[in-house]
Amino acid sequence: MRLFAKVSDPDLFLRMLYEAGTAFYRPVKKNTVEAVYFSSNRTIYFRGEMTPSQYENLRAQAYPSERIFIDEVRGQVKVSQLMEE
């Protein structure tokens, strides 16, 4: 069984990060961040506001990206670090 979660609680998202998976993030606007954590048994999508300390914690554990897309129909997470044209 796999977990797929969409959350807006930054503390919950940060507590669910685990070194066996990979996390990506991108700033959306001033304090709003979009992030995704993906591992073999869970995918957690986050979109919401973070405090500066939460954002620094995320940056220490995740990779920056330009685009994050969840395709629920295909069961795929698409992340791009390339600047889209």
C-alpha positions, 0 to 999 in steps of 0.5 A, spaced: 500 500 500 502 506 498 500 513 501 499 519 497 497 525 501 496 533 499 497 537 505 498 544 507 501 544 514 508 545 514 510 542 520 506 535 518 510 536 511 517 537 514 516 531 519 514 526 514 521 527 510 525 521 511 532 520 508 530 514 504 526 519 499 527 525 495 524 532 496 523 538 491 521 545 492 519 551 489 517 558 492 511 560 489 510 567 492 513 571 498 511 566 503 508 560 499 512 554 497 510 548 493 514 542 495 513 534 494 516 528 497 517 522 494 519 515 496 518 508 494 511 507 499 509 515 499 508 521 495 506 527 499 505 534 496 505 540 500 503 547 498 502 553 503 505 558 507 512 557 511 515 561 516 523 563 515 525 557 519 521 552 516 523 554 509 530 554 511 529 547 514 526 545 507 532 548 503 536 543 508 533 537 506 530 538 499 532 540 492 530 546 488 526 545 482 522 550 477 516 545 476 512 540 480 506 536 477 502 531 480 499 526 475 494 523 479 491 519 473 498 516 471 500 516 478 506 520 476 510 525 480 514 530 475 519 535 477 523 539 473 530 543 475 530 546 467 527 553 466 521 552 461 521 556 455 
